[in-house]
Amino acid sequence: MSDTFSRIEDLKARMQEAIIGQEGVINRLIIGLLANGNLLVEGLPGLAKTRAIKALARNLEADFSRIQFTPDLLPSDVTGTDVYYQAGGSAEFRFEPGPIFANIVLADEINRAPAKVQAALLEAMEERQVTVGGKTHKMEPLFMVMATQNPVEQEGTYPLPEAQMDRFLMHVLISYPPVEDEVEVIRLVRGEEIAALGEREDGAPTVQQTAPISQETVFAARREIAAVHVSDAMERYMADLVNTTRFPEAYGDNLKRWIEIGASPRASLALDRCGRTHAWLSGRDYVDPEDVHAIVADVLRHRIGLSFEAQGEGINPDRVVEELTMQVALP
């Protein structure tokens, strides 16, 4: 294995030390980082959504900013604005960057801000730039938006429109950890509280945190991932999975009844990027069906529009994706 692979494994190990019982979520965060995409992380309160994202930023050589989305937030609070300066007999407008100008941006509870604020993220997420006052300001080469939302509290929230949902590479779900892991969480947090007081449980001084992983490691990993081989058969398989969401009537009565709106070509691109990244993290230089199956639900669950009939039957997007993988022939 390459030195780059070892460093990414080290990053994953560091995150696992801070996040107990959420290995799947950590893998998705790493995939999102290496695939150069934005993530939507959804889960009930207290399931370490924010903690996981902060753990990634803390162990990377990267600037981190957190935006708490609220109903009274303005677009300029996210992107920044032109400020009028006057000094020494001259005056000018200068651009003051907002919190979006960081390497890793946490958009906390993104569905609590109105549509005009959510839209302020669109250009940054897709084009990696922000336009204010007719001038375009480029983002850093390492740029990633990680948005969180609560699936149960809907009062005072603003659901993300389909156009913005499609710009997220993956929609990651966080569930409750097993009870054994929850015991470890209790011990971990207790240890952190003791460390914050300046000493460990054995009375020794707190150990200084190791050096963060460099940004060049991420870029080197992306170059290696770009070289991962995808066969013609695998390319067709990924395209067929997405195409099935657009013409479900050809793949059985269930899909025909359940799917109202199919996925866009961004879904095919996301399957390719995430599939190659998953293969690389698995130590392979080629993509096989296992890689696609590992990430297909995260890529498609927010891109499929369910019919009223499916919602009435309690069918969720993951069940639809499961049916998709059963109906589309393997390469």
C-alpha positions as CSV (number, residue, x, y, z in Angstrom):
1,M,0.0,0.0,0.0
2,S,1.1,3.5,-0.7
3,D,2.2,6.0,2.0
4,T,-0.9,8.1,1.1
5,F,-3.2,5.1,1.8
6,S,-1.5,4.7,5.2
7,R,-2.0,8.3,6.1
8,I,-5.7,8.2,5.2
9,E,-6.0,5.0,7.3
10,D,-4.4,7.0,10.2
11,L,-7.0,9.7,9.7
12,K,-9.8,7.2,9.9
13,A,-8.3,5.6,13.1
14,R,-8.0,9.0,14.8
15,M,-11.7,9.7,14.0
16,Q,-12.7,6.3,15.4
17,E,-11.0,7.2,18.6
18,A,-13.3,10.2,19.0
19,I,-16.5,8.7,17.5
20,I,-17.6,5.4,19.1
21,G,-20.1,3.1,17.3
22,Q,-20.4,5.1,14.1
23,E,-17.8,3.4,11.9
24,G,-20.1,3.6,8.8
25,V,-20.6,7.3,9.2
26,I,-16.8,7.8,9.5
27,N,-16.3,5.9,6.3
28,R,-18.8,8.0,4.5
29,L,-17.2,11.2,5.7
30,I,-13.8,9.9,4.4
31,I,-15.4,9.0,1.1
32,G,-17.0,12.4,0.8
33,L,-13.6,14.1,1.5
34,L,-11.7,12.0,-1.0
35,A,-14.4,12.1,-3.7
36,N,-14.4,15.9,-3.4
37,G,-18.1,16.2,-2.7
38,N,-20.6,17.7,-0.2
39,L,-22.5,15.6,2.4
40,L,-25.9,15.8,4.0
41,V,-25.8,14.1,7.4
42,E,-29.2,13.3,9.0
43,G,-30.0,11.8,12.4
44,L,-31.7,12.4,15.6
45,P,-30.3,14.8,18.2
46,G,-27.3,13.6,20.2
47,L,-26.0,11.0,17.7
48,A,-22.6,12.8,17.1
49,K,-23.4,14.3,13.7
50,T,-21.5,17.6,14.6
51,R,-18.9,15.7,16.6
52,A,-18.0,13.4,13.7
53,I,-17.6,16.4,11.3
54,K,-15.5,18.3,13.9
55,A,-13.3,15.2,14.4
56,L,-12.6,15.1,10.7
57,A,-11.7,18.8,10.6
58,R,-9.6,18.6,13.8
59,N,-7.4,15.9,12.4
60,L,-6.9,17.6,9.0
61,E,-4.6,20.5,8.3
62,A,-7.6,22.6,7.3
63,D,-9.6,25.7,8.3
64,F,-13.0,24.8,9.9
65,S,-16.1,27.0,10.3
66,R,-19.5,26.2,11.7
67,I,-22.7,28.0,10.6
68,Q,-25.7,27.6,12.9
69,F,-28.7,27.9,10.6
70,T,-31.6,29.8,12.1
71,P,-34.8,31.4,10.6
72,D,-33.4,35.0,10.9
73,L,-30.1,34.2,9.1
74,L,-29.3,36.2,6.0
75,P,-27.4,35.1,2.9
76,S,-24.6,37.6,3.6
77,D,-24.2,36.0,7.0
78,V,-23.0,32.9,5.0
79,T,-21.2,34.3,2.0
80,G,-19.8,37.6,3.4
81,T,-20.5,41.1,2.0
82,D,-18.8,44.3,0.7
83,V,-18.0,46.7,3.6
84,Y,-17.4,50.4,3.1
85,Y,-14.0,51.6,4.4
86,Q,-13.0,55.2,4.8
87,A,-9.5,56.2,5.9
88,G,-6.9,58.9,4.9
89,G,-9.2,60.8,2.7
90,S,-10.0,57.8,0.5
91,A,-12.9,55.4,0.6
92,E,-13.5,52.0,-0.9
93,F,-15.6,48.8,-0.7
94,R,-13.8,45.8,0.5
95,F,-15.1,42.2,0.6
96,E,-15.3,40.7,4.0
97,P,-15.4,36.9,3.6
98,G,-18.1,35.0,5.4
99,P,-17.8,31.7,7.2
100,I,-18.3,29.8,3.9
101,F,-14.7,30.6,3.1
102,A,-13.1,27.7,5.0
103,N,-11.8,24.3,3.9
104,I,-14.5,22.4,5.8
105,V,-17.8,24.1,6.5
106,L,-20.4,22.7,8.9
107,A,-23.9,23.9,8.0
108,D,-25.6,22.9,11.2
109,E,-29.4,22.2,11.0
110,I,-29.5,23.5,7.4
111,N,-33.3,23.1,7.2
112,R,-33.8,25.7,9.9
113,A,-33.0,28.6,7.6
114,P,-35.3,29.9,4.7
115,A,-34.7,29.1,1.1
116,K,-32.8,32.3,0.2
117,V,-30.1,31.3,2.8
118,Q,-30.0,27.7,1.7
119,A,-29.6,29.0,-1.9
120,A,-26.5,31.0,-0.8
121,L,-24.7,27.7,-0.5
122,L,-25.6,26.5,-4.1
123,E,-22.9,28.4,-6.0
124,A,-20.3,27.5,-3.4
125,M,-21.2,23.8,-3.4
126,E,-21.4,23.4,-7.2
127,E,-19.0,26.0,-8.6
128,R,-16.6,26.4,-5.7
129,Q,-17.0,30.2,-5.8
130,V,-19.1,33.0,-4.4
131,T,-20.3,36.0,-6.3
132,V,-21.0,39.2,-4.2
133,G,-21.5,42.7,-5.7
134,G,-20.8,41.4,-9.2
135,K,-17.3,40.0,-8.2
136,T,-16.5,36.4,-8.0
137,H,-14.4,35.0,-5.2
138,K,-12.9,31.6,-5.5
139,M,-12.9,29.0,-2.7
140,E,-9.9,27.1,-1.5
141,P,-8.8,24.0,-3.4
142,L,-9.9,21.9,-0.4
143,F,-13.5,22.8,0.1
144,M,-16.3,20.7,1.5
145,V,-19.7,21.5,2.9
146,M,-21.2,19.1,5.5
147,A,-24.8,19.9,6.3
148,T,-26.8,18.3,9.2
149,Q,-30.5,18.1,9.7
150,N,-32.9,16.6,12.2
151,P,-35.5,14.2,10.6
152,V,-38.2,14.5,13.3
153,E,-38.5,18.2,14.2
154,Q,-40.4,19.8,11.3
155,E,-41.9,22.8,13.1
156,G,-40.1,26.0,12.0
157,T,-38.1,24.2,9.3
158,Y,-37.7,24.7,5.6
159,P,-37.3,21.5,3.6
160,L,-34.4,21.5,1.2
161,P,-35.6,21.8,-2.5
162,E,-34.7,19.0,-4.9
163,A,-32.2,21.2,-6.8
164,Q,-30.1,21.7,-3.6
165,M,-30.5,18.1,-2.4
166,D,-29.1,16.9,-5.8
167,R,-25.9,18.9,-5.1
168,F,-25.0,16.7,-2.1
169,L,-22.8,13.8,-3.2
170,M,-24.3,11.6,-0.5
171,H,-27.1,11.6,2.0
172,V,-25.8,9.9,5.1
173,L,-28.0,8.5,7.9
174,I,-26.9,8.1,11.5
175,S,-28.7,5.6,13.8
176,Y,-28.4,4.8,17.5
177,P,-25.2,3.0,18.5
178,P,-25.3,-0.5,20.1
179,V,-25.5,-0.5,23.9
180,E,-22.0,-1.8,24.2
181,D,-20.7,1.1,22.2
182,E,-22.8,3.5,24.3
183,V,-20.9,2.4,27.4
184,E,-17.7,3.2,25.6
185,V,-19.1,6.7,24.7
186,I,-19.8,7.3,28.4
187,R,-16.1,6.4,29.2
188,L,-14.8,8.5,26.3
189,V,-16.6,11.7,27.3
190,R,-15.7,11.2,30.9
191,G,-12.1,10.9,29.9
192,E,-12.4,14.1,27.8
193,E,-13.8,16.0,30.8
194,I,-10.9,14.9,32.9
195,A,-8.4,15.8,30.2
196,A,-10.0,19.3,30.0
197,L,-9.1,19.8,33.6
198,G,-5.5,19.3,32.8
199,E,-4.7,15.6,33.7
200,R,-5.6,12.1,32.8
201,E,-7.2,9.5,35.1
202,D,-3.8,8.3,36.2
203,G,-2.7,11.8,37.1
204,A,-0.3,12.2,34.2
205,P,-0.3,15.4,32.1
206,T,-2.5,15.5,29.1
207,V,-0.7,14.2,25.9
208,Q,-0.4,16.8,23.2
209,Q,-2.4,16.0,20.1
210,T,-0.5,14.6,17.1
211,A,0.1,16.6,14.1
212,P,-2.9,16.9,11.7
213,I,-2.9,15.1,8.3
214,S,-1.8,17.5,5.5
215,Q,-4.0,18.7,2.7
216,E,-1.5,17.3,0.2
217,T,-2.3,13.9,1.5
218,V,-5.9,14.4,0.5
219,F,-4.9,15.7,-3.0
220,A,-2.5,12.7,-3.4
221,A,-5.3,10.3,-2.5
222,R,-7.6,11.9,-5.0
223,R,-4.9,11.5,-7.8
224,E,-4.6,7.8,-6.9
225,I,-8.4,7.4,-6.9
226,A,-8.6,9.0,-10.3
227,A,-6.5,6.2,-11.6
228,V,-8.8,3.4,-10.3
229,H,-10.0,1.3,-13.2
230,V,-13.7,1.2,-14.0
231,S,-14.6,-1.4,-16.7
232,D,-17.1,-0.8,-19.4
233,A,-19.4,-3.3,-17.8
234,M,-19.3,-1.5,-14.4
235,E,-19.9,1.8,-16.1
236,R,-23.0,0.4,-17.8
237,Y,-24.2,-1.2,-14.5
238,M,-24.0,2.2,-12.7
239,A,-25.8,3.9,-15.5
240,D,-28.5,1.2,-15.6
241,L,-29.1,1.6,-11.8
242,V,-29.8,5.3,-12.3
243,N,-31.8,4.8,-15.5
244,T,-34.1,2.4,-13.7
245,T,-35.3,5.2,-11.5
246,R,-36.4,7.1,-14.6
247,F,-38.2,4.2,-16.3
248,P,-39.3,2.0,-13.4
249,E,-42.3,0.6,-15.3
250,A,-39.8,-1.7,-17.2
251,Y,-38.6,-3.2,-14.0
252,G,-41.6,-4.5,-12.2
253,D,-44.9,-3.3,-10.7
254,N,-43.4,-2.2,-7.3
255,L,-40.9,0.2,-8.8
256,K,-43.6,1.6,-11.1
257,R,-45.8,2.3,-8.1
258,W,-43.1,3.7,-5.8
259,I,-41.0,6.0,-7.9
260,E,-42.5,9.4,-9.0
261,I,-39.3,11.2,-9.9
262,G,-36.0,9.6,-11.1
263,A,-32.4,10.5,-10.3
264,S,-30.4,13.0,-12.4
265,P,-27.1,12.4,-14.2
266,R,-25.4,13.7,-11.0
267,A,-26.4,10.3,-9.5
268,S,-24.4,8.4,-12.1
269,L,-21.4,10.7,-11.6
270,A,-21.7,10.3,-7.8
271,L,-21.8,6.5,-8.1
272,D,-18.6,6.6,-10.2
273,R,-16.7,8.9,-7.8
274,C,-17.9,7.1,-4.6
275,G,-17.4,3.7,-6.1
276,R,-13.8,4.4,-7.1
277,T,-13.1,5.9,-3.7
278,H,-14.6,2.9,-1.9
279,A,-12.5,0.6,-4.0
280,W,-9.3,2.5,-3.2
281,L,-10.1,2.5,0.5
282,S,-10.6,-1.3,0.2
283,G,-7.1,-1.6,-1.2
284,R,-8.1,-2.3,-4.8
285,D,-7.3,-0.5,-8.1
286,Y,-10.5,-1.5,-9.8
287,V,-14.3,-1.1,-9.1
288,D,-16.5,-4.2,-8.6
289,P,-20.2,-4.5,-7.8
290,E,-19.4,-4.6,-4.1
291,D,-18.2,-1.0,-4.2
292,V,-21.4,0.2,-5.9
293,H,-23.7,-1.7,-3.5
294,A,-21.8,-0.3,-0.5
295,I,-22.6,3.3,-1.5
296,V,-25.7,3.2,-3.8
297,A,-28.2,3.9,-1.0
298,D,-26.3,7.0,0.2
299,V,-26.1,8.3,-3.4
300,L,-29.7,7.7,-4.4
301,R,-31.8,8.1,-1.3
302,H,-32.1,11.9,-1.6
303,R,-32.4,11.8,-5.4
304,I,-35.5,9.6,-5.8
305,G,-38.9,11.2,-5.5
306,L,-41.4,8.7,-3.9
307,S,-45.0,8.6,-5.1
308,F,-47.9,9.2,-2.7
309,E,-48.7,5.6,-2.9
310,A,-45.3,4.6,-1.7
311,Q,-45.4,7.1,1.2
312,G,-48.8,5.7,2.1
313,E,-47.5,2.2,2.3
314,G,-44.5,3.3,4.4
315,I,-42.0,2.7,1.7
316,N,-38.8,4.6,2.3
317,P,-36.0,5.4,-0.3
318,D,-33.7,2.7,1.0
319,R,-36.4,0.0,0.3
320,V,-36.7,1.4,-3.2
321,V,-32.9,1.2,-3.7
322,E,-32.9,-2.4,-2.4
323,E,-35.5,-3.3,-5.0
324,L,-33.4,-1.5,-7.7
325,T,-30.4,-3.6,-6.9
326,M,-32.5,-6.8,-7.1
327,Q,-34.0,-5.9,-10.5
328,V,-30.9,-4.6,-12.3
329,A,-28.7,-7.5,-13.6
330,L,-25.1,-7.6,-12.3
331,P,-22.3,-7.1,-14.8
